[in-house]
Amino acid sequence: ARAIILVINDLDAVRRAIAATRSINAEIPIICRTRYVRDRDSLLALGASEVVCEELEGATEMAAQVLTGCGLTVDDARPLLIEALDDLGHASLSTRRDEWIMALSHEREHPDGYQHPD
């Protein structure tokens, strides 16, 4: 395997899976999902490489929907989303935040077929 992806709904099971994986392979990337931002630091401390927090990603998506639904262009909405994450102190929660917002923006601009910008 080149990476481990954990999308288990049981936080304790995710913790056990991270610990078990790290006991076997210290280098493999582990990307996991958690519901709450409050759990992110403990999962990183156990050895997760990346943690996607549902409440943060869901709120960001909802905000994007509201902004574009109110008539803002993607180019106008993008800096507002980034600023909101920064203001809430969540800018560091995703190492790929700007990349994710760019992908979200591109998807909204090209709804018939998303292609990741290279």
Salt bridges, closest charged atoms under 4 A:
ASP12 OD1 - ARG15 NH1 3.43
ASP41 OD1 - ARG40 NH1 3.74
GLU50 OE2 - ARG96 NH1 2.97
GLU54 OE2 - ARG33 NH1 2.39
GLU61 OE2 - ARG108 NH2 3.15
ASP75 OD1 - ARG78 NH1 3.20
ASP86 OD1 - ARG97 NH1 2.60
ASP98 OD1 - ARG97 NH2 2.77
